[in-house]
């Protein structure tokens, strides 16, 4: 870059020097006007001209003016130095300055004007070169001397300018040379830096390639180890597959033997049941005996097919089990017919006695009612409120407990059996009853309906799948009683545990329980019996302490859990009671949406009204009454308000004005939490004249999910 700049600078300097030398070498020229005059003079005939040396003049009139004109203009001896074609030989009195580089542009307009003048004069005459003059006048000699002096001055001036330009050029060349050397040093340093950078980049690239090579080696090593692991895993899987196949084969053999033993047991039971049909020789029972013989033939046919050493298949066992179920149904039908006949005869005898005693009983009952009403009024006047439940409520409570006890006694043999097959069947039935209740949730209506259908099929005697096995209540004569009892127990346990921890869970559990209650009323009675036993306040009933009863037994009767470590804490007890009361309050206001709505509700809001009225007729208990009233009203208050309207608000005013002071009177300072919650609930309800719907309530859109 520096070298190119230096060469261009030298070219510029040399061009200026050439212009200066050209101006010095150029000869001086005359003015263009002298050339015009010479052109006009050349048109005259040469014979009429006079010699410059002759003193005489031409007397010709035609030439007198031209001669005067030619004599008045002196002839320059410098004309002999100009060429005839030179455009600058016009005037001997005009000297042009030496041309310089800056005057070239100024000469161009003059040359263009001269060309125009020559073009204008061209038609006048054809110019001819002037004649050579051999002698010069003194004035022409003086002018020639001046011209030479001027040329010398110009030549000296040009030489001085040339020396000055040369000196300037030398200084410039020296400066440029210094700059060039410095620039060369910088260039060499730059090249050295680039070499170092290239060397460093190449070394970095080599290091990077080495690292990448090491990384690829590590990656290949990891892939190799991964392939080894995959191969080992596949080997283990193959070994496990072989072990599973061997285990499946052993399991198949074991299941086959189990099915064979079950087949023998079924055949034995079918024969025993058939023996029960033999005493039925009456004509009405002939069809039952015929059907029993057919079922025995089916079982014997299956046994003959397996006599060659093969195990019975699942289909064979299904046929045998259906035959056993049909045989059981025949026996039950026969027993029902016999019992119905016996019952008919017994009823006829009892009807005779009842008709005889009816009048006496009616009179006695009327007298007892009058006496009970009088005693209740007298007791209310003396003590204010009751301390125990009404007789009708106690009777209902005892009937439910007796029904639950009879149901438990009916399958006592199933609980105390020592047969492994029967124990296994009992466990399967218990799981089939408990697992669906545990799966109840408010996730979606379709899931809730699946749980309900499974429970309904189990209670209807149809087989259901539980734990990968088919289970049915017809597998045992008392299977239905066992399942009903365990199912009711599980519902109450969900209220005791699940609802106590999550209040919103009361509604999905309650709606399923209500649907089961409507289709299978016996299960509903068992639910009430279990609920009353674990939470007597749901009757409501405050069990008195009888003589000879220990403190621990009495606490169990009140609903407390008594273990080796002692009695449970009051907070835990109230939490469990609250969960069961909330479940009961949800059951009485809900109904399964897919049943016939024309039939009456098996346990509707009228029972909730009865419970609330009887609670208010009994003396409050510290901490218990306030907690249960708050839970019941929070869950069921909205439904009771819509159903009974004005009567309900009268009850709320009664609680606020009359009953709540009694609760405060029996409550100690450390038990005021539940009392304050009840007070705040009553004040908000009376202020807004509205009880909000409970949290977790199932709205109609829930069943479309």
BAGU-330937 format. One record per residue (C-alpha): residue in one letter; x, y, z. Coordinates in nm, 2 decimals. Layout:
N
   residuo        X        Y        Z
         A        X        Y        Z
...
# end
This chain:
705
   residuo        X        Y        Z
         X     0.00     0.00     0.00
         X     0.28     0.24     0.09
         X     0.48     0.15    -0.23
         X     0.18     0.23    -0.45
         X     0.13     0.56    -0.28
         X     0.49     0.65    -0.33
         X     0.48     0.57    -0.70
         X     0.17     0.78    -0.76
         X     0.32     1.07    -0.58
         X     0.64     1.05    -0.80
         X     0.42     1.05    -1.11
         X     0.24     1.37    -1.00
         X     0.57     1.55    -0.93
         X     0.73     1.45    -1.27
         X     0.42     1.57    -1.45
         X     0.45     1.91    -1.30
         X     0.82     1.93    -1.39
         X     0.74     1.84    -1.76
         X     0.48     2.13    -1.77
         X     0.74     2.38    -1.64
         X     1.00     2.27    -1.90
         X     0.75     2.28    -2.18
         X     0.67     2.64    -2.09
         X     1.03     2.73    -2.10
         X     1.11     2.57    -2.43
         X     0.81     2.73    -2.61
         X     0.90     3.02    -2.83
         X     0.72     3.36    -2.78
         X     0.43     3.43    -3.03
         X     0.27     3.74    -3.17
         X    -0.09     3.86    -3.12
         X    -0.36     3.71    -3.35
         X    -0.44     4.07    -3.48
         X    -0.11     4.08    -3.66
         X    -0.19     3.77    -3.85
         X    -0.52     3.92    -3.96
         X    -0.35     4.23    -4.09
         X    -0.09     4.03    -4.28
         X    -0.37     3.82    -4.43
         X    -0.53     4.14    -4.56
         X    -0.21     4.28    -4.68
         X    -0.12     3.97    -4.87
         X    -0.41     4.02    -5.11
         X    -0.24     4.33    -5.27
         X    -0.02     4.28    -5.58
         X     0.34     4.26    -5.50
         X     0.45     4.49    -5.78
         X     0.26     4.78    -5.62
         X     0.45     4.75    -5.29
         X     0.73     4.97    -5.22
         X     1.06     4.89    -5.08
         X     1.12     4.98    -4.72
         X     1.44     5.16    -4.84
         X     1.27     5.38    -5.10
         X     1.17     5.73    -4.98
         X     0.93     5.79    -5.26
         X     0.56     5.71    -5.23
         X     0.31     5.58    -5.49
         X     0.09     5.84    -5.63
         X    -0.17     5.62    -5.75
         X    -0.50     5.71    -5.61
         X    -0.61     5.35    -5.58
         X    -0.32     5.25    -5.37
         X    -0.25     5.57    -5.17
         X    -0.47     5.46    -4.88
         X    -0.34     5.11    -4.88
         X     0.02     5.24    -4.90
         X    -0.04     5.47    -4.61
         X    -0.19     5.19    -4.41
         X     0.11     4.96    -4.49
         X     0.35     5.23    -4.40
         X     0.18     5.32    -4.08
         X     0.21     4.95    -3.95
         X     0.58     4.86    -3.89
         X     0.69     4.53    -4.03
         X     0.84     4.30    -3.76
         X     1.16     4.13    -3.84
         X     1.04     3.84    -3.61
         X     0.80     3.73    -3.88
         X     1.08     3.54    -4.05
         X     1.12     3.32    -3.74
         X     0.75     3.21    -3.76
         X     0.62     2.94    -3.99
         X     0.36     3.05    -4.24
         X     0.10     2.81    -4.09
         X     0.16     2.92    -3.73
         X    -0.16     3.07    -3.58
         X     0.04     3.29    -3.35
         X     0.23     3.49    -3.62
         X    -0.03     3.76    -3.65
         X     0.11     4.05    -3.45
         X     0.47     4.15    -3.40
         X     0.38     4.35    -3.10
         X     0.21     4.08    -2.89
         X     0.41     3.85    -2.67
         X     0.25     3.55    -2.50
         X     0.36     3.44    -2.16
         X     0.53     3.10    -2.12
         X     0.27     2.83    -2.07
         X     0.24     2.67    -1.73
         X     0.03     2.38    -1.60
         X    -0.22     2.63    -1.45
         X    -0.26     2.84    -1.78
         X    -0.36     2.55    -2.01
         X    -0.73     2.59    -1.93
         X    -0.71     2.97    -2.00
         X    -0.56     2.92    -2.35
         X    -0.85     2.71    -2.47
         X    -1.10     3.00    -2.50
         X    -0.86     3.21    -2.69
         X    -0.79     2.94    -2.93
         X    -1.16     2.88    -2.98
         X    -1.21     3.26    -3.05
         X    -0.91     3.26    -3.29
         X    -1.07     2.97    -3.48
         X    -1.40     3.16    -3.50
         X    -1.22     3.48    -3.64
         X    -1.04     3.27    -3.90
         X    -1.37     3.11    -4.00
         X    -1.52     3.46    -4.04
         X    -1.23     3.58    -4.26
         X    -1.20     3.28    -4.47
         X    -1.43     3.39    -4.75
         X    -1.24     3.73    -4.79
         X    -0.93     3.60    -4.95
         X    -0.71     3.31    -4.97
         X    -0.41     3.39    -4.73
         X    -0.06     3.37    -4.87
         X     0.26     3.36    -4.67
         X     0.41     3.70    -4.62
         X     0.73     3.79    -4.82
         X     1.06     3.74    -4.64
         X     1.21     4.06    -4.52
         X     1.58     4.08    -4.55
         X     1.63     4.40    -4.35
         X     1.49     4.50    -4.01
         X     1.41     4.84    -3.88
         X     1.57     4.97    -3.55
         X     1.24     4.94    -3.37
         X     1.21     4.57    -3.48
         X     1.56     4.51    -3.37
         X     1.47     4.66    -3.03
         X     1.16     4.45    -3.00
         X     1.37     4.14    -3.09
         X     1.61     4.23    -2.81
         X     1.33     4.28    -2.56
         X     1.20     3.94    -2.66
         X     1.53     3.78    -2.60
         X     1.57     3.95    -2.26
         X     1.22     3.83    -2.17
         X     1.31     3.48    -2.28
         X     1.62     3.49    -2.06
         X     1.42     3.61    -1.76
         X     1.16     3.34    -1.82
         X     1.43     3.08    -1.85
         X     1.60     3.19    -1.52
         X     1.27     3.19    -1.34
         X     1.18     2.85    -1.47
         X     1.52     2.72    -1.36
         X     1.47     2.86    -1.01
         X     1.13     2.71    -0.99
         X     1.26     2.38    -1.12
         X     1.53     2.38    -0.85
         X     1.28     2.46    -0.58
         X     1.05     2.18    -0.71
         X     1.34     1.94    -0.71
         X     1.43     2.03    -0.36
         X     1.07     1.99    -0.25
         X     1.05     1.66    -0.43
         X     1.36     1.53    -0.25
         X     1.22     1.63     0.09
         X     0.89     1.47     0.00
         X     1.07     1.15    -0.12
         X     1.27     1.14     0.20
         X     0.95     1.18     0.41
         X     0.77     0.92     0.21
         X     1.07     0.69     0.24
         X     1.06     0.73     0.62
         X     0.69     0.67     0.63
         X     0.75     0.37     0.40
         X     1.01     0.22     0.64
         X     0.78     0.27     0.94
         X     0.49     0.13     0.75
         X     0.71    -0.17     0.65
         X     0.79    -0.23     1.01
         X     0.43    -0.21     1.11
         X     0.35    -0.45     0.82
         X     0.62    -0.69     0.94
         X     0.49    -0.68     1.29
         X     0.13    -0.74     1.16
         X     0.25    -1.03     0.96
         X     0.43    -1.17     1.26
         X     0.12    -1.12     1.47
         X    -0.09    -1.30     1.21
         X     0.16    -1.59     1.20
         X     0.14    -1.62     1.58
         X    -0.24    -1.61     1.57
         X    -0.25    -1.87     1.29
         X    -0.01    -2.08     1.49
         X    -0.22    -2.04     1.80
         X    -0.55    -2.11     1.62
         X    -0.39    -2.42     1.46
         X    -0.28    -2.53     1.81
         X    -0.63    -2.47     1.95
         X    -0.78    -2.66     1.66
         X    -0.54    -2.95     1.73
         X    -0.64    -2.94     2.10
         X    -1.00    -2.93     2.01
         X    -0.97    -3.22     1.77
         X    -0.79    -3.41     2.04
         X    -1.06    -3.34     2.29
         X    -1.33    -3.43     2.04
         X    -1.14    -3.75     1.97
         X    -1.13    -3.82     2.34
         X    -1.50    -3.74     2.37
         X    -1.58    -3.98     2.08
         X    -1.38    -4.24     2.24
         X    -1.57    -4.19     2.57
         X    -1.90    -4.19     2.39
         X    -1.81    -4.51     2.21
         X    -1.71    -4.66     2.54
         X    -2.04    -4.56     2.69
         X    -2.23    -4.69     2.40
         X    -2.04    -5.02     2.43
         X    -2.12    -5.04     2.80
         X    -2.49    -4.96     2.72
         X    -2.50    -5.23     2.46
         X    -2.35    -5.47     2.72
         X    -2.62    -5.37     2.97
         X    -2.89    -5.41     2.71
         X    -2.76    -5.76     2.62
         X    -2.74    -5.85     2.99
         X    -3.09    -5.71     3.04
         X    -3.22    -5.92     2.75
         X    -3.05    -6.22     2.89
         X    -3.21    -6.16     3.23
         X    -3.55    -6.10     3.06
         X    -3.51    -6.43     2.87
         X    -3.43    -6.61     3.19
         X    -3.72    -6.44     3.37
         X    -3.95    -6.53     3.08
         X    -3.84    -6.89     3.11
         X    -3.89    -6.88     3.48
         X    -4.24    -6.72     3.43
         X    -4.33    -6.99     3.18
         X    -4.23    -7.26     3.42
         X    -4.42    -7.08     3.70
         X    -4.72    -7.05     3.47
         X    -4.70    -7.42     3.40
         X    -4.69    -7.50     3.77
         X    -4.97    -7.25     3.83
         X    -5.17    -7.42     3.56
         X    -5.12    -7.75     3.72
         X    -5.21    -7.61     4.06
         X    -5.52    -7.44     3.93
         X    -5.61    -7.76     3.75
         X    -5.59    -7.95     4.07
         X    -5.78    -7.68     4.25
         X    -6.05    -7.69     3.99
         X    -6.06    -8.07     4.02
         X    -6.10    -8.05     4.40
         X    -6.36    -7.78     4.35
         X    -6.54    -8.00     4.10
         X    -6.54    -8.29     4.35
         X    -6.67    -8.05     4.62
         X    -6.94    -7.92     4.39
         X    -7.05    -8.27     4.30
         X    -7.07    -8.37     4.67
         X    -7.27    -8.06     4.75
         X    -7.50    -8.11     4.45
         X    -7.57    -8.47     4.57
         X    -7.63    -8.35     4.93
         X    -7.87    -8.08     4.80
         X    -8.04    -8.34     4.58
         X    -8.10    -8.55     4.89
         X    -8.29    -8.26     5.04
         X    -8.52    -8.27     4.75
         X    -8.61    -8.64     4.78
         X    -8.85    -8.61     5.08
         X    -9.05    -8.37     4.87
         X    -9.28    -8.63     4.71
         X    -9.59    -8.40     4.69
         X    -9.72    -8.34     4.34
         X    -9.65    -7.97     4.37
         X    -9.28    -8.04     4.41
         X    -9.24    -8.29     4.12
         X    -9.10    -8.02     3.89
         X    -8.83    -7.93     4.14
         X    -8.72    -8.30     4.17
         X    -8.71    -8.33     3.79
         X    -8.50    -8.02     3.76
         X    -8.27    -8.15     4.04
         X    -8.21    -8.47     3.85
         X    -8.12    -8.28     3.54
         X    -7.86    -8.07     3.73
         X    -7.71    -8.39     3.88
         X    -7.67    -8.53     3.53
         X    -7.49    -8.22     3.41
         X    -7.24    -8.24     3.69
         X    -7.19    -8.61     3.64
         X    -7.13    -8.55     3.26
         X    -6.85    -8.30     3.35
         X    -6.70    -8.54     3.60
         X    -6.69    -8.82     3.33
         X    -6.51    -8.60     3.09
         X    -6.23    -8.54     3.34
         X    -6.20    -8.90     3.45
         X    -5.91    -8.97     3.20
         X    -5.66    -8.77     3.40
         X    -5.72    -8.43     3.25
         X    -5.80    -8.13     3.46
         X    -6.14    -7.96     3.42
         X    -6.14    -7.63     3.22
         X    -6.27    -7.30     3.33
         X    -6.58    -7.35     3.11
         X    -6.65    -7.68     3.27
         X    -6.62    -7.52     3.61
         X    -6.86    -7.24     3.50
         X    -7.11    -7.51     3.39
         X    -7.08    -7.69     3.72
         X    -7.11    -7.37     3.93
         X    -7.42    -7.27     3.74
         X    -7.56    -7.61     3.81
         X    -7.48    -7.57     4.18
         X    -7.64    -7.23     4.19
         X    -7.95    -7.37     4.02
         X    -7.96    -7.65     4.27
         X    -7.93    -7.41     4.56
         X    -8.21    -7.20     4.41
         X    -8.42    -7.52     4.39
         X    -8.35    -7.60     4.75
         X    -8.42    -7.24     4.86
         X    -8.74    -7.24     4.66
         X    -8.85    -7.57     4.82
         X    -8.76    -7.44     5.17
         X    -8.95    -7.12     5.10
         X    -9.26    -7.32     4.98
         X    -9.24    -7.54     5.29
         X    -9.19    -7.24     5.52
         X    -9.46    -7.05     5.35
         X    -9.70    -7.34     5.41
         X    -9.59    -7.36     5.78
         X    -9.62    -6.99     5.81
         X    -9.96    -6.99     5.65
         X   -10.09    -7.23     5.91
         X    -9.92    -7.05     6.19
         X   -10.07    -6.72     6.07
         X   -10.42    -6.87     6.06
         X   -10.38    -6.98     6.42
         X   -10.24    -6.64     6.52
         X   -10.51    -6.46     6.35
         X   -10.76    -6.63     6.56
         X   -10.58    -6.53     6.87
         X   -10.52    -6.18     6.75
         X   -10.89    -6.13     6.67
         X   -10.97    -6.24     7.02
         X   -10.71    -6.01     7.19
         X   -10.74    -5.72     6.95
         X   -11.01    -5.54     7.15
         X   -10.81    -5.58     7.48
         X   -10.49    -5.46     7.33
         X   -10.66    -5.16     7.17
         X   -10.81    -5.05     7.49
         X   -10.48    -5.11     7.68
         X   -10.28    -4.91     7.42
         X   -10.51    -4.62     7.44
         X   -10.48    -4.61     7.82
         X   -10.10    -4.64     7.79
         X   -10.09    -4.35     7.55
         X   -10.29    -4.13     7.78
         X   -10.06    -4.23     8.07
         X    -9.75    -4.16     7.87
         X    -9.87    -3.82     7.76
         X    -9.96    -3.73     8.11
         X    -9.62    -3.85     8.25
         X    -9.43    -3.66     7.97
         X    -9.62    -3.34     8.05
         X    -9.55    -3.38     8.42
         X    -9.18    -3.45     8.36
         X    -9.15    -3.16     8.12
         X    -9.30    -2.93     8.38
         X    -9.07    -3.06     8.65
         X    -8.74    -3.09     8.47
         X    -8.78    -2.88     8.15
         X    -8.65    -3.12     7.88
         X    -8.61    -3.49     7.84
         X    -8.29    -3.67     7.93
         X    -8.36    -3.98     7.72
         X    -8.52    -4.06     7.38
         X    -8.89    -4.12     7.33
         X    -9.02    -4.47     7.36
         X    -9.10    -4.50     6.99
         X    -8.75    -4.39     6.90
         X    -8.60    -4.64     7.15
         X    -8.82    -4.92     7.01
         X    -8.71    -4.83     6.66
         X    -8.35    -4.83     6.77
         X    -8.38    -5.17     6.94
         X    -8.55    -5.32     6.64
         X    -8.27    -5.21     6.41
         X    -8.01    -5.35     6.65
         X    -8.19    -5.68     6.68
         X    -8.22    -5.71     6.30
         X    -7.84    -5.64     6.26
         X    -7.77    -5.91     6.53
         X    -7.99    -6.16     6.36
         X    -7.81    -6.09     6.03
         X    -7.47    -6.14     6.19
         X    -7.59    -6.47     6.35
         X    -7.71    -6.60     6.01
         X    -7.35    -6.61     5.87
         X    -7.18    -6.71     6.19
         X    -7.08    -7.04     6.04
         X    -6.91    -6.85     5.75
         X    -6.70    -6.66     6.00
         X    -6.61    -6.96     6.22
         X    -6.54    -7.20     5.93
         X    -6.21    -7.39     5.92
         X    -6.24    -7.49     5.56
         X    -5.97    -7.31     5.36
         X    -6.19    -7.29     5.05
         X    -6.47    -7.13     5.25
         X    -6.23    -6.88     5.42
         X    -6.10    -6.78     5.08
         X    -6.45    -6.73     4.95
         X    -6.53    -6.52     5.26
         X    -6.23    -6.30     5.20
         X    -6.33    -6.25     4.83
         X    -6.68    -6.16     4.93
         X    -6.56    -5.91     5.18
         X    -6.33    -5.75     4.93
         X    -6.60    -5.74     4.67
         X    -6.82    -5.55     4.92
         X    -6.55    -5.31     5.07
         X    -6.34    -5.22     4.76
         X    -6.62    -5.04     4.56
         X    -6.72    -4.83     4.86
         X    -6.35    -4.72     4.90
         X    -6.35    -4.62     4.54
         X    -6.64    -4.37     4.58
         X    -6.52    -4.02     4.49
         X    -6.65    -3.70     4.33
         X    -6.42    -3.72     4.02
         X    -6.70    -3.78     3.77
         X    -7.06    -3.91     3.76
         X    -6.97    -4.19     3.52
         X    -6.71    -4.34     3.77
         X    -6.97    -4.31     4.05
         X    -7.23    -4.49     3.84
         X    -6.98    -4.77     3.77
         X    -6.93    -4.82     4.15
         X    -7.30    -4.83     4.21
         X    -7.36    -5.08     3.93
         X    -7.10    -5.31     4.08
         X    -7.25    -5.30     4.43
         X    -7.60    -5.35     4.28
         X    -7.49    -5.66     4.08
         X    -7.32    -5.80     4.39
         X    -7.64    -5.76     4.60
         X    -7.86    -5.90     4.32
         X    -7.67    -6.23     4.32
         X    -7.50    -6.17     3.99
         X    -7.12    -6.24     3.95
         X    -6.88    -5.94     3.97
         X    -6.51    -5.93     3.90
         X    -6.30    -5.84     4.21
         X    -5.93    -5.88     4.22
         X    -5.93    -6.05     3.89
         X    -6.17    -6.32     4.00
         X    -6.54    -6.37     3.96
         X    -6.73    -6.34     4.29
         X    -7.10    -6.40     4.36
         X    -7.32    -6.41     4.68
         X    -7.47    -6.73     4.55
         X    -7.15    -6.92     4.63
         X    -7.27    -6.96     4.99
         X    -7.62    -6.99     5.13
         X    -7.56    -6.69     5.36
         X    -7.34    -6.50     5.12
         X    -7.60    -6.23     5.06
         X    -7.64    -6.16     5.44
         X    -7.27    -6.15     5.48
         X    -7.22    -5.90     5.20
         X    -7.51    -5.68     5.31
         X    -7.37    -5.66     5.66
         X    -7.02    -5.59     5.55
         X    -7.13    -5.33     5.30
         X    -7.34    -5.14     5.55
         X    -7.05    -5.15     5.80
         X    -6.81    -5.01     5.53
         X    -7.05    -4.72     5.45
         X    -7.06    -4.62     5.81
         X    -6.68    -4.66     5.84
         X    -6.63    -4.42     5.54
         X    -6.83    -4.16     5.73
         X    -6.63    -4.22     6.04
         X    -6.30    -4.18     5.87
         X    -6.32    -4.03     5.52
         X    -6.60    -3.78     5.58
         X    -6.45    -3.68     5.92
         X    -6.13    -3.58     5.74
         X    -6.29    -3.44     5.42
         X    -6.64    -3.30     5.46
         X    -6.71    -3.28     5.09
         X    -6.68    -3.66     5.06
         X    -7.01    -3.70     5.24
         X    -7.22    -3.63     4.93
         X    -7.08    -3.90     4.68
         X    -7.09    -4.16     4.95
         X    -7.44    -4.06     5.06
         X    -7.59    -4.07     4.71
         X    -7.46    -4.42     4.65
         X    -7.58    -4.53     4.99
         X    -7.92    -4.38     4.92
         X    -7.94    -4.56     4.59
         X    -7.85    -4.89     4.75
         X    -8.09    -4.83     5.03
         X    -8.38    -4.77     4.78
         X    -8.31    -5.09     4.58
         X    -8.21    -5.31     4.87
         X    -8.39    -5.18     5.18
         X    -8.23    -5.44     5.41
         X    -7.89    -5.28     5.35
         X    -8.04    -4.94     5.45
         X    -8.16    -5.08     5.78
         X    -7.82    -5.23     5.84
         X    -7.66    -4.89     5.77
         X    -7.88    -4.73     6.03
         X    -7.81    -5.01     6.28
         X    -7.43    -4.96     6.24
         X    -7.46    -4.58     6.25
         X    -7.67    -4.59     6.57
         X    -7.43    -4.84     6.73
         X    -7.12    -4.63     6.66
         X    -7.29    -4.29     6.70
         X    -7.59    -4.31     6.93
         X    -7.64    -3.94     6.89
         X    -7.77    -4.01     6.54
         X    -8.08    -4.17     6.69
         X    -8.07    -3.93     6.89
         X    -8.01    -4.13     7.21
         X    -7.81    -4.07     7.52
         X    -7.74    -4.42     7.67
         X    -7.77    -4.42     8.05
         X    -7.51    -4.60     8.26
         X    -7.66    -4.92     8.40
         X    -7.56    -5.09     8.72
         X    -7.27    -5.33     8.69
         X    -7.14    -5.16     8.37
         X    -6.77    -5.07     8.38
         X    -6.65    -4.72     8.29
         X    -6.47    -4.85     7.98
         X    -6.78    -5.04     7.86
         X    -7.00    -4.74     7.91
         X    -6.76    -4.53     7.71
         X    -6.77    -4.78     7.43
         X    -7.15    -4.75     7.44
         X    -7.13    -4.37     7.41
         X    -6.91    -4.42     7.10
         X    -6.56    -4.37     7.24
         X    -6.27    -4.59     7.12
         X    -6.12    -4.77     7.42
         X    -5.79    -4.95     7.37
         X    -5.51    -5.07     7.58
         X    -5.35    -4.72     7.58
         X    -5.68    -4.58     7.72
         X    -5.97    -4.38     7.59
         X    -5.94    -4.17     7.28
         X    -5.91    -3.79     7.31
         X    -6.22    -3.57     7.30
         X    -6.12    -3.40     6.98
         X    -6.08    -3.73     6.80
         X    -6.41    -3.85     6.93
         X    -6.60    -3.54     6.82
         X    -6.43    -3.56     6.48
         X    -6.56    -3.91     6.42
         X    -6.91    -3.82     6.55
         X    -6.91    -3.52     6.32
         X    -6.82    -3.73     6.02
         X    -7.10    -3.98     6.08
         X    -7.36    -3.71     6.15
         X    -7.26    -3.53     5.82
         X    -7.30    -3.86     5.63
         X    -7.65    -3.91     5.78
         X    -7.75    -3.55     5.70
         X    -7.64    -3.60     5.34
         X    -7.82    -3.94     5.30
         X    -8.16    -3.80     5.41
         X    -8.15    -3.52     5.15
         X    -8.01    -3.71     4.85
         X    -8.15    -3.97     4.62
         X    -7.99    -4.18     4.34
         X    -8.08    -4.00     4.02
         X    -8.13    -4.32     3.80
         X    -8.41    -4.48     4.00
         X    -8.79    -4.45     3.98
         X    -8.88    -4.11     4.14
         X    -9.24    -4.21     4.18
         X    -9.17    -4.44     4.47
         X    -9.13    -4.27     4.81
         X    -8.79    -4.19     4.94
         X    -8.68    -4.47     5.18
         X    -8.53    -4.23     5.43
         X    -8.61    -3.87     5.34
         X    -8.61    -3.52     5.49
         X    -8.89    -3.61     5.73
         X    -8.64    -3.82     5.93
         X    -8.41    -3.52     5.94
         X    -8.69    -3.30     6.08
         X    -8.77    -3.58     6.34
         X    -8.40    -3.59     6.44
         X    -8.38    -3.22     6.48
         X    -8.70    -3.20     6.68
         X    -8.60    -3.48     6.92
         X    -8.25    -3.32     6.97
         X    -8.42    -3.00     7.08
         X    -8.65    -3.19     7.32
         X    -8.35    -3.34     7.50
         X    -8.12    -3.17     7.75
         X    -7.79    -3.06     7.57
         X    -7.46    -3.23     7.64
         X    -7.14    -3.03     7.68
         X    -6.94    -3.00     7.36
         X    -7.14    -3.28     7.18
         X    -7.48    -3.11     7.12
         X    -7.33    -2.79     6.98
         X    -7.09    -2.98     6.75
         X    -7.36    -3.21     6.61
         X    -7.62    -2.94     6.56
         X    -7.37    -2.72     6.37
         X    -7.27    -3.02     6.14
         X    -7.62    -3.12     6.08
         X    -7.75    -2.77     6.00
         X    -7.45    -2.69     5.78
         X    -7.51    -3.00     5.56
         X    -7.89    -3.03     5.57
         X    -8.01    -2.68     5.67
         X    -8.04    -2.56     5.31
         X    -8.26    -2.86     5.21
         X    -8.48    -2.83     5.53
         X    -8.52    -2.46     5.46
         X    -8.65    -2.52     5.11
         X    -8.88    -2.80     5.23
         X    -9.04    -2.66     5.55
         X    -8.98    -2.28     5.49
         X    -9.16    -2.09     5.77
         X    -9.17    -2.38     6.02
         X    -8.79    -2.43     5.97
         X    -8.72    -2.06     6.06
         X    -8.94    -2.10     6.38
         X    -8.71    -2.39     6.48
         X    -8.40    -2.17     6.41
         X    -8.55    -1.89     6.63
         X    -8.62    -2.15     6.90
         X    -8.26    -2.27     6.89
         X    -8.12    -1.91     6.90
         X    -8.35    -1.78     7.18
         X    -8.43    -2.08     7.40
         X    -8.20    -2.38     7.33
         X    -7.87    -2.20     7.28
         X    -7.86    -2.05     7.63
         X    -7.90    -2.41     7.77
         X    -7.60    -2.51     7.56
         X    -7.39    -2.22     7.69
         X    -7.49    -2.31     8.05
         X    -7.35    -2.66     8.03
         X    -7.04    -2.57     7.83
         X    -6.71    -2.50     8.01
         X    -6.46    -2.23     7.91
         X    -6.23    -2.47     7.72
         X    -6.52    -2.61     7.51
         X    -6.65    -2.29     7.36
         X    -6.51    -2.35     7.01
         X    -6.81    -2.55     6.89
         X    -7.05    -2.32     7.07
         X    -6.91    -2.01     6.89
         X    -6.93    -2.18     6.55
         X    -7.30    -2.27     6.61
         X    -7.37    -1.92     6.73
         X    -7.21    -1.76     6.43
         X    -7.40    -1.99     6.20
         X    -7.73    -1.90     6.36
         X    -7.66    -1.53     6.35
         X    -7.56    -1.53     5.98
         X    -7.87    -1.74     5.89
         X    -8.11    -1.51     6.08
         X    -7.94    -1.19     5.94
         X    -7.95    -1.30     5.57
         X    -8.26    -1.52     5.60
         X    -8.08    -1.77     5.39
         X    -7.87    -2.09     5.45
         X    -7.62    -2.14     5.17
         X    -7.59    -2.48     5.00
         X    -7.32    -2.70     5.16
         X    -6.98    -2.73     5.01
         X    -6.93    -3.04     4.79
         X    -7.30    -3.07     4.69
         X    -7.35    -3.27     4.37
         X    -7.52    -3.05     4.11
         X    -7.70    -3.19     3.80
         X    -7.40    -3.12     3.57
         X    -7.19    -3.36     3.77
         X    -7.37    -3.66     3.63
         X    -7.28    -3.56     3.27
         X    -6.91    -3.59     3.34
# end
